[in-house]
Every structure is written in C-alpha cells, then in structure tokens.
Amino acid sequence: MPQSGLAIISSPRDSKSSDAVIRRWIVALAELCAKELTEPLVNLWCRLLADIEVELLERALEETAKTCRFFPTPGEVRTVAARLEYAAETERVLKISEQERQVTEQSRKQFSEAYKQIEAEYLKRGIAKG
C-alpha cells in the first residue's frame, strides 16, 4: 500500500479512542509482518475489537506486536487482552486477600489483648475462670 494509504488508515480521529488505537497498531503490525493492509480489513478489526476497553486494548496490541511471528487475527488480540485482564484481576484479588488477612490478624491481636485484660481483671478480683 502506498504511504498515503497508510496515513489514511492510521489517521486518528481521537487518539484515545479504540478506533484510533487499533488503526495505529494495525499499521505497526502490518509493517512488522510485511502485510498489505486494506481499508476493509482495518474496518473489520475496528469493529471486532471495539468492545475492549481502550487501555486494555492498547496493552493487548502492544503485547501482540512484541510476541507475534505472523500477522495476528483480532481473535488473537482478544486472547491476549483476556490474559492481561485475568492477570490484572488476579493481582487485584490477591491484594484484597492480603488486606483482609492483615485486618483479620489485627482483629485477632486486639481480641487477644482484650481477653488478657479481662482475664487479668478476673484474677485480680479473685473470680475463677469458668
């Protein structure tokens, strides 16, 4: 495709839109894989990937560009996006679990201290444990 054709395909209307991200990366992928692009192919990619959140899409396309040996399909990009999303969700859940563990440990310590104080007060008053 002539250079002016690539400029039309990759020209972003809104550089933060999914359409602009896809167009920018599909040109890069085509260059990496020596693939000739057509406007219908680019439009199809835009339609098939439009539902992916823009930041995730950007990361997935970058990861795809780093690892692909051949020109990828939108399905391959979706697979990378799903893997990235799963990894991020797993990390989020692990952080929440750690926070909950810390809260539980703190509560256990507070309960233990309160129990020791109550026990000491009972002993001081001569009240037997029952």
OpenMM code with the backbone's topology and positions (N, CA, C; nanometers):
from openmm import Vec3, app, unit

residues = "MET PRO GLN SER GLY LEU ALA ILE ILE SER SER PRO ARG ASP SER LYS SER SER ASP ALA VAL ILE ARG ARG TRP ILE VAL ALA LEU ALA GLU LEU CYS ALA LYS GLU LEU THR GLU PRO LEU VAL ASN LEU TRP CYS ARG LEU LEU ALA ASP ILE GLU VAL GLU LEU LEU GLU ARG ALA LEU GLU GLU THR ALA LYS THR CYS ARG PHE PHE PRO THR PRO GLY GLU VAL ARG THR VAL ALA ALA ARG LEU GLU TYR ALA ALA GLU THR GLU ARG VAL LEU LYS ILE SER GLU GLN GLU ARG GLN VAL THR GLU GLN SER ARG LYS GLN PHE SER GLU ALA TYR LYS GLN ILE GLU ALA GLU TYR LEU LYS ARG GLY ILE ALA LYS GLY".split()
positions = [
    Vec3(0.0863, -0.1176, 0.0000),
    Vec3(0.0000, 0.0000, 0.0000),
    Vec3(0.0904, 0.1232, 0.0000),
    Vec3(0.0582, 0.2230, -0.0790),
    Vec3(0.1379, 0.3451, -0.0795),
    Vec3(0.1341, 0.4134, 0.0569),
    Vec3(0.2374, 0.4904, 0.0844),
    Vec3(0.2491, 0.5586, 0.2137),
    Vec3(0.1259, 0.6428, 0.2437),
    Vec3(0.0683, 0.7089, 0.1448),
    Vec3(-0.0500, 0.7909, 0.1703),
    Vec3(-0.1683, 0.7057, 0.2144),
    Vec3(-0.1765, 0.5805, 0.1658),
    Vec3(-0.2821, 0.4893, 0.2080),
    Vec3(-0.2677, 0.4529, 0.3544),
    Vec3(-0.1444, 0.4293, 0.3985),
    Vec3(-0.1206, 0.4001, 0.5401),
    Vec3(-0.1566, 0.5197, 0.6257),
    Vec3(-0.1282, 0.6380, 0.5765),
    Vec3(-0.1614, 0.7586, 0.6520),
    Vec3(-0.3125, 0.7691, 0.6714),
    Vec3(-0.3887, 0.7346, 0.5697),
    Vec3(-0.5349, 0.7404, 0.5797),
    Vec3(-0.5843, 0.6348, 0.6789),
    Vec3(-0.5298, 0.5128, 0.6682),
    Vec3(-0.5723, 0.4048, 0.7573),
    Vec3(-0.5389, 0.4374, 0.9016),
    Vec3(-0.4199, 0.4922, 0.9232),
    Vec3(-0.3757, 0.5128, 1.0607),
    Vec3(-0.4111, 0.6490, 1.1175),
    Vec3(-0.4733, 0.7354, 1.0373),
    Vec3(-0.5021, 0.8703, 1.0873),
    Vec3(-0.6057, 0.8648, 1.1990),
    Vec3(-0.5668, 0.9071, 1.3199),
    Vec3(-0.6596, 0.9008, 1.4325),
    Vec3(-0.7541, 1.0197, 1.4347),
    Vec3(-0.8812, 0.9893, 1.4551),
    Vec3(-0.9782, 1.0976, 1.4731),
    Vec3(-0.9660, 1.1491, 1.6157),
    Vec3(-0.9665, 1.0553, 1.7083),
    Vec3(-0.9474, 1.0845, 1.8505),
    Vec3(-0.8416, 0.9856, 1.8970),
    Vec3(-0.7231, 1.0335, 1.9271),
    Vec3(-0.6102, 0.9444, 1.9533),
    Vec3(-0.6309, 0.8523, 2.0730),
    Vec3(-0.7329, 0.8784, 2.1550),
    Vec3(-0.7594, 0.7933, 2.2700),
    Vec3(-0.8769, 0.6978, 2.2466),
    Vec3(-0.9372, 0.7006, 2.1305),
    Vec3(-1.0489, 0.6112, 2.1020),
    Vec3(-0.9967, 0.4729, 2.0649),
    Vec3(-1.0810, 0.3714, 2.0817),
    Vec3(-1.0391, 0.2360, 2.0443),
    Vec3(-1.0092, 0.2290, 1.8954),
    Vec3(-1.0860, 0.2994, 1.8160),
    Vec3(-1.0639, 0.3024, 1.6713),
    Vec3(-0.9235, 0.3548, 1.6390),
    Vec3(-0.8839, 0.4633, 1.7027),
    Vec3(-0.7516, 0.5216, 1.6784),
    Vec3(-0.6405, 0.4284, 1.7245),
    Vec3(-0.6596, 0.3652, 1.8397),
    Vec3(-0.5600, 0.2716, 1.8918),
    Vec3(-0.5440, 0.1538, 1.7964),
    Vec3(-0.6547, 0.0985, 1.7516),
    Vec3(-0.6498, -0.0151, 1.6584),
    Vec3(-0.5816, 0.0256, 1.5290),
    Vec3(-0.6207, 0.1397, 1.4738),
    Vec3(-0.5607, 0.1843, 1.3484),
    Vec3(-0.4099, 0.2068, 1.3630),
    Vec3(-0.3690, 0.2650, 1.4726),
    Vec3(-0.2261, 0.2887, 1.4940),
    Vec3(-0.1489, 0.1561, 1.5025),
    Vec3(-0.2037, 0.0612, 1.5801),
    Vec3(-0.1335, -0.0654, 1.5997),
    Vec3(-0.1422, -0.1574, 1.4792),
    Vec3(-0.2526, -0.1544, 1.4049),
    Vec3(-0.2625, -0.2430, 1.2889),
    Vec3(-0.1600, -0.2033, 1.1827),
    Vec3(-0.1322, -0.0751, 1.1717),
    Vec3(-0.0272, -0.0294, 1.0794),
    Vec3(0.1084, -0.0811, 1.1272),
    Vec3(0.1341, -0.0718, 1.2567),
    Vec3(0.2610, -0.1217, 1.3119),
    Vec3(0.2722, -0.2724, 1.2907),
    Vec3(0.1645, -0.3455, 1.3171),
    Vec3(0.1667, -0.4905, 1.2969),
    Vec3(0.1886, -0.5265, 1.1506),
    Vec3(0.1239, -0.4522, 1.0613),
    Vec3(0.1406, -0.4772, 0.9180),
    Vec3(0.2854, -0.4543, 0.8755),
    Vec3(0.3460, -0.3502, 0.9294),
    Vec3(0.4869, -0.3232, 0.8989),
    Vec3(0.5759, -0.4352, 0.9527),
    Vec3(0.5498, -0.4788, 1.0740),
    Vec3(0.6302, -0.5854, 1.1341),
    Vec3(0.6194, -0.7170, 1.0578),
    Vec3(0.5009, -0.7449, 1.0067),
    Vec3(0.4738, -0.8736, 0.9423),
    Vec3(0.4706, -0.8657, 0.7901),
    Vec3(0.5070, -0.7511, 0.7348),
    Vec3(0.5065, -0.7303, 0.5891),
    Vec3(0.3702, -0.7674, 0.5292),
    Vec3(0.2653, -0.7184, 0.5913),
    Vec3(0.1277, -0.7460, 0.5485),
    Vec3(0.0723, -0.6228, 0.4794),
    Vec3(0.0076, -0.6418, 0.3661),
    Vec3(-0.0570, -0.5307, 0.2978),
    Vec3(-0.1940, -0.5085, 0.3615),
    Vec3(-0.2204, -0.3848, 0.3947),
    Vec3(-0.3479, -0.3509, 0.4580),
    Vec3(-0.4467, -0.2972, 0.3567),
    Vec3(-0.5719, -0.3268, 0.3830),
    Vec3(-0.6797, -0.2672, 0.3040),
    Vec3(-0.7744, -0.1981, 0.4015),
    Vec3(-0.8453, -0.1014, 0.3540),
    Vec3(-0.9410, -0.0307, 0.4397),
    Vec3(-1.0479, -0.1256, 0.4941),
    Vec3(-1.1016, -0.2196, 0.4130),
    Vec3(-1.1998, -0.3131, 0.4706),
    Vec3(-1.1419, -0.3986, 0.5844),
    Vec3(-1.0167, -0.4406, 0.5719),
    Vec3(-0.9541, -0.5190, 0.6783),
    Vec3(-0.9413, -0.4355, 0.8060),
    Vec3(-0.8979, -0.3132, 0.7923),
    Vec3(-0.8834, -0.2243, 0.9086),
    Vec3(-1.0197, -0.1996, 0.9726),
    Vec3(-1.1214, -0.1740, 0.8909),
    Vec3(-1.2563, -0.1514, 0.9442),
    Vec3(-1.3085, -0.2743, 1.0175),
    Vec3(-1.2783, -0.3935, 0.9661),
    Vec3(-1.3202, -0.5172, 1.0310),
    Vec3(-1.2520, -0.5313, 1.1674),
    Vec3(-1.1229, -0.5052, 1.1731),
    Vec3(-1.0504, -0.5083, 1.3009),
    Vec3(-1.1145, -0.4106, 1.3996),
    Vec3(-1.1433, -0.2908, 1.3540),
    Vec3(-1.2046, -0.1888, 1.4411),
    Vec3(-1.3387, -0.2370, 1.4948),
    Vec3(-1.4177, -0.2997, 1.4104),
    Vec3(-1.5487, -0.3481, 1.4528),
    Vec3(-1.5359, -0.4644, 1.5519),
    Vec3(-1.4424, -0.5567, 1.5259),
    Vec3(-1.4299, -0.6766, 1.6080),
    Vec3(-1.3624, -0.6516, 1.7438),
    Vec3(-1.2902, -0.5406, 1.7555),
    Vec3(-1.2209, -0.5118, 1.8812),
    Vec3(-1.2763, -0.3908, 1.9553),
    Vec3(-1.3817, -0.3310, 1.9019),
    Vec3(-1.4346, -0.2053, 1.9561),
    Vec3(-1.4865, -0.2167, 2.0993),
    Vec3(-1.5256, -0.3361, 2.1428),
    Vec3(-1.5841, -0.3501, 2.2758),
    Vec3(-1.4803, -0.3650, 2.3874),
    Vec3(-1.3525, -0.3707, 2.3520),
    Vec3(-1.2472, -0.3838, 2.4531),
    Vec3(-1.2098, -0.2448, 2.5035),
    Vec3(-1.1999, -0.2310, 2.6351),
    Vec3(-1.1638, -0.1041, 2.6989),
    Vec3(-1.0308, -0.0540, 2.6404),
    Vec3(-1.0210, 0.0753, 2.6156),
    Vec3(-0.9101, 0.1335, 2.5383),
    Vec3(-0.7726, 0.1035, 2.5988),
    Vec3(-0.7568, 0.1200, 2.7306),
    Vec3(-0.6255, 0.0962, 2.7916),
    Vec3(-0.5858, -0.0509, 2.7799),
    Vec3(-0.6814, -0.1404, 2.8004),
    Vec3(-0.6560, -0.2840, 2.7868),
    Vec3(-0.6230, -0.3175, 2.6421),
    Vec3(-0.6955, -0.2585, 2.5495),
    Vec3(-0.6713, -0.2807, 2.4073),
    Vec3(-0.5305, -0.2372, 2.3681),
    Vec3(-0.4897, -0.1212, 2.4173),
    Vec3(-0.3541, -0.0707, 2.3895),
    Vec3(-0.2489, -0.1695, 2.4383),
    Vec3(-0.2654, -0.2176, 2.5624),
    Vec3(-0.1687, -0.3122, 2.6182),
    Vec3(-0.1696, -0.4443, 2.5418),
    Vec3(-0.2885, -0.4914, 2.5034),
    Vec3(-0.3001, -0.6179, 2.4304),
    Vec3(-0.2361, -0.6085, 2.2924),
    Vec3(-0.2579, -0.4981, 2.2244),
    Vec3(-0.1979, -0.4813, 2.0917),
    Vec3(-0.0458, -0.4692, 2.1006),
    Vec3(0.0013, -0.3998, 2.2038),
    Vec3(0.1464, -0.3888, 2.2218),
    Vec3(0.2072, -0.5262, 2.2504),
    Vec3(0.1437, -0.6009, 2.3395),
    Vec3(0.1917, -0.7359, 2.3716),
    Vec3(0.1883, -0.8253, 2.2477),
    Vec3(0.0836, -0.8134, 2.1692),
    Vec3(0.0729, -0.8909, 2.0456),
    Vec3(0.1864, -0.8561, 1.9511),
    Vec3(0.2146, -0.7275, 1.9369),
    Vec3(0.3236, -0.6843, 1.8484),
    Vec3(0.4582, -0.7389, 1.8954),
    Vec3(0.4761, -0.7497, 2.0253),
    Vec3(0.6028, -0.7990, 2.0800),
    Vec3(0.6211, -0.9490, 2.0597),
    Vec3(0.5107, -1.0224, 2.0499),
    Vec3(0.5210, -1.1682, 2.0508),
    Vec3(0.4782, -1.2380, 1.9219),
    Vec3(0.4068, -1.1700, 1.8339),
    Vec3(0.3551, -1.2393, 1.7153),
    Vec3(0.4671, -1.2679, 1.6150),
    Vec3(0.4561, -1.3821, 1.5510),
    Vec3(0.5513, -1.4169, 1.4453),
    Vec3(0.4887, -1.3939, 1.3074),
    Vec3(0.3565, -1.3931, 1.3040),
    Vec3(0.2819, -1.3705, 1.1807),
    Vec3(0.1750, -1.2663, 1.2095),
    Vec3(0.1169, -1.2116, 1.1032),
    Vec3(0.0125, -1.1107, 1.1221),
    Vec3(-0.1019, -1.1729, 1.2022),
    Vec3(-0.1360, -1.1126, 1.3156),
    Vec3(-0.2367, -1.1729, 1.4036),
    Vec3(-0.3787, -1.1482, 1.3542),
    Vec3(-0.4685, -1.2213, 1.4145),
    Vec3(-0.6114, -1.2003, 1.3892),
    Vec3(-0.6689, -1.1234, 1.5073),
    Vec3(-0.7849, -1.0626, 1.4914),
    Vec3(-0.8491, -0.9982, 1.6069),
    Vec3(-0.8723, -1.0972, 1.7216),
    Vec3(-0.8979, -1.2224, 1.6878),
    Vec3(-0.9161, -1.3249, 1.7914),
    Vec3(-0.7920, -1.3435, 1.8762),
    Vec3(-0.6755, -1.3374, 1.8144),
    Vec3(-0.5510, -1.3496, 1.8893),
    Vec3(-0.5322, -1.2288, 1.9826),
    Vec3(-0.5681, -1.1121, 1.9347),
    Vec3(-0.5593, -0.9914, 2.0183),
    Vec3(-0.6563, -1.0037, 2.1354),
    Vec3(-0.7758, -1.0559, 2.1102),
    Vec3(-0.8745, -1.0745, 2.2169),
    Vec3(-0.8220, -1.1736, 2.3215),
    Vec3(-0.7531, -1.2772, 2.2774),
    Vec3(-0.6958, -1.3754, 2.3691),
    Vec3(-0.5908, -1.3104, 2.4585),
    Vec3(-0.5061, -1.2281, 2.4004),
    Vec3(-0.4045, -1.1559, 2.4784),
    Vec3(-0.4736, -1.0614, 2.5761),
    Vec3(-0.5762, -0.9914, 2.5307),
    Vec3(-0.6496, -0.8985, 2.6186),
    Vec3(-0.7118, -0.9749, 2.7352),
    Vec3(-0.7691, -1.0904, 2.7081),
    Vec3(-0.8305, -1.1704, 2.8142),
    Vec3(-0.7248, -1.2165, 2.9148),
    Vec3(-0.6085, -1.2565, 2.8656),
    Vec3(-0.4995, -1.2992, 2.9539),
    Vec3(-0.4528, -1.1833, 3.0424),
    Vec3(-0.4371, -1.0657, 2.9819),
    Vec3(-0.3954, -0.9480, 3.0580),
    Vec3(-0.5005, -0.9094, 3.1616),
    Vec3(-0.6257, -0.9161, 3.1222),
    Vec3(-0.7348, -0.8821, 3.2133),
    Vec3(-0.7412, -0.9812, 3.3297),
    Vec3(-0.7224, -1.1097, 3.2987),
    Vec3(-0.7226, -1.2131, 3.4027),
    Vec3(-0.6077, -1.1903, 3.5007),
    Vec3(-0.4895, -1.1589, 3.4479),
    Vec3(-0.3729, -1.1337, 3.5336),
    Vec3(-0.3972, -1.0134, 3.6239),
    Vec3(-0.4552, -0.9078, 3.5694),
    Vec3(-0.4836, -0.7878, 3.6483),
    Vec3(-0.5880, -0.8178, 3.7558),
    Vec3(-0.6896, -0.8946, 3.7217),
    Vec3(-0.7944, -0.9292, 3.8186),
    Vec3(-0.7374, -1.0191, 3.9284),
    Vec3(-0.6514, -1.1122, 3.8912),
    Vec3(-0.5876, -1.1995, 3.9893),
    Vec3(-0.5045, -1.1174, 4.0869),
    Vec3(-0.4285, -1.0226, 4.0353),
    Vec3(-0.3477, -0.9349, 4.1209),
    Vec3(-0.4363, -0.8540, 4.2150),
    Vec3(-0.5478, -0.8035, 4.1631),
    Vec3(-0.6409, -0.7257, 4.2452),
    Vec3(-0.6982, -0.8118, 4.3581),
    Vec3(-0.7370, -0.9339, 4.3267),
    Vec3(-0.7936, -1.0241, 4.4273),
    Vec3(-0.6878, -1.0605, 4.5315),
    Vec3(-0.5651, -1.0827, 4.4873),
    Vec3(-0.4579, -1.1143, 4.5823),
    Vec3(-0.4320, -0.9974, 4.6777),
    Vec3(-0.4380, -0.8748, 4.6273),
    Vec3(-0.4205, -0.7575, 4.7130),
    Vec3(-0.5328, -0.7489, 4.8159),
    Vec3(-0.6555, -0.7726, 4.7714),
    Vec3(-0.7696, -0.7697, 4.8634),
    Vec3(-0.7541, -0.8789, 4.9685),
    Vec3(-0.7129, -0.9980, 4.9267),
    Vec3(-0.6929, -1.1084, 5.0210),
    Vec3(-0.5877, -1.0728, 5.1250),
    Vec3(-0.4801, -1.0101, 5.0819),
    Vec3(-0.3742, -0.9696, 5.1747),
    Vec3(-0.4259, -0.8638, 5.2715),
    Vec3(-0.5037, -0.7697, 5.2214),
    Vec3(-0.5614, -0.6674, 5.3090),
    Vec3(-0.6544, -0.7315, 5.4118),
    Vec3(-0.7358, -0.8263, 5.3675),
    Vec3(-0.8270, -0.8946, 5.4591),
    Vec3(-0.7491, -0.9760, 5.5622),
    Vec3(-0.6397, -1.0386, 5.5209),
    Vec3(-0.5565, -1.1145, 5.6132),
    Vec3(-0.4985, -1.0226, 5.7209),
    Vec3(-0.4534, -0.9045, 5.6772),
    Vec3(-0.3971, -0.8092, 5.7722),
    Vec3(-0.5021, -0.7600, 5.8709),
    Vec3(-0.6224, -0.7326, 5.8223),
    Vec3(-0.7319, -0.6884, 5.9101),
    Vec3(-0.7668, -0.7998, 6.0083),
    Vec3(-0.7728, -0.9229, 5.9603),
    Vec3(-0.8038, -1.0368, 6.0471),
    Vec3(-0.6966, -1.0532, 6.1539),
    Vec3(-0.5719, -1.0429, 6.1145),
    Vec3(-0.4607, -1.0544, 6.2098),
    Vec3(-0.4670, -0.9434, 6.3143),
    Vec3(-0.4951, -0.8223, 6.2715),
    Vec3(-0.5076, -0.7094, 6.3648),
    Vec3(-0.6238, -0.7325, 6.4609),
    Vec3(-0.7358, -0.7808, 6.4100),
    Vec3(-0.8521, -0.8087, 6.4954),
    Vec3(-0.8202, -0.9182, 6.5961),
    Vec3(-0.7490, -1.0210, 6.5516),
    Vec3(-0.7095, -1.1302, 6.6407),
    Vec3(-0.6219, -1.0776, 6.7541),
    Vec3(-0.5278, -0.9902, 6.7194),
    Vec3(-0.4392, -0.9321, 6.8215),
    Vec3(-0.5195, -0.8477, 6.9210),
    Vec3(-0.6113, -0.7669, 6.8698),
    Vec3(-0.6929, -0.6825, 6.9573),
    Vec3(-0.7794, -0.7680, 7.0492),
    Vec3(-0.8378, -0.8742, 6.9948),
    Vec3(-0.9202, -0.9639, 7.0763),
    Vec3(-0.8348, -1.0303, 7.1836),
    Vec3(-0.7173, -1.0769, 7.1451),
    Vec3(-0.6274, -1.1432, 7.2391),
    Vec3(-0.5884, -1.0487, 7.3529),
    Vec3(-0.5571, -0.9244, 7.3186),
    Vec3(-0.5206, -0.8252, 7.4207),
    Vec3(-0.6394, -0.7970, 7.5127),
    Vec3(-0.7571, -0.7826, 7.4565),
    Vec3(-0.8768, -0.7568, 7.5372),
    Vec3(-0.9054, -0.8765, 7.6286),
    Vec3(-0.8893, -0.9970, 7.5768),
    Vec3(-0.9130, -1.1175, 7.6562),
    Vec3(-0.8152, -1.1237, 7.7725),
    Vec3(-0.6888, -1.0917, 7.7458),
    Vec3(-0.5871, -1.0934, 7.8527),
    Vec3(-0.6214, -0.9900, 7.9602),
    Vec3(-0.6706, -0.8736, 7.9207),
    Vec3(-0.7086, -0.7707, 8.0179),
    Vec3(-0.8268, -0.8173, 8.1033),
    Vec3(-0.9235, -0.8786, 8.0396),
    Vec3(-1.0407, -0.9289, 8.1140),
    Vec3(-0.9974, -1.0399, 8.2092),
    Vec3(-0.9124, -1.1297, 8.1592),
    Vec3(-0.8631, -1.2390, 8.2424),
    Vec3(-0.7855, -1.1850, 8.3634),
    Vec3(-0.7009, -1.0847, 8.3395),
    Vec3(-0.6236, -1.0242, 8.4483),
    Vec3(-0.7172, -0.9594, 8.5503),
    Vec3(-0.8226, -0.8941, 8.5033),
    Vec3(-0.9193, -0.8307, 8.5939),
    Vec3(-0.9914, -0.9362, 8.6775),
    Vec3(-1.0283, -1.0476, 8.6164),
    Vec3(-1.0921, -1.1575, 8.6907),
    Vec3(-0.9995, -1.2122, 8.7985),
    Vec3(-0.8723, -1.2319, 8.7630),
    Vec3(-0.7752, -1.2835, 8.8577),
    Vec3(-0.7553, -1.1857, 8.9738),
    Vec3(-0.7503, -1.0587, 8.9396),
    Vec3(-0.7322, -0.9535, 9.0407),
    Vec3(-0.8490, -0.9534, 9.1389),
    Vec3(-0.9698, -0.9776, 9.0898),
    Vec3(-1.0891, -0.9783, 9.1756),
    Vec3(-1.1094, -1.1141, 9.2422),
    Vec3(-1.0283, -1.2099, 9.2037),
    Vec3(-1.0401, -1.3430, 9.2633),
    Vec3(-1.1545, -1.4235, 9.2053),
    Vec3(-1.1946, -1.3915, 9.0828),
    Vec3(-1.3028, -1.4640, 9.0181),
    Vec3(-1.2383, -1.5780, 8.9398),
    Vec3(-1.2850, -1.6984, 8.9646),
    Vec3(-1.2276, -1.8142, 8.8955),
    Vec3(-1.2767, -1.8190, 8.7512),
    Vec3(-1.1887, -1.8715, 8.6642),
    Vec3(-1.2288, -1.8906, 8.5236),
    Vec3(-1.3286, -2.0040, 8.5181),
    Vec3(-1.4222, -1.9906, 8.4328),
    Vec3(-1.5256, -2.0916, 8.4312),
    Vec3(-1.5430, -2.1487, 8.3027),
] * unit.nanometer
topology = app.Topology()
chain = topology.addChain("A")
for resn in residues:
    res = topology.addResidue(resn, chain)
    for name in ("N", "CA", "C"):
        topology.addAtom(name, app.Element.getBySymbol(name[0]), res)
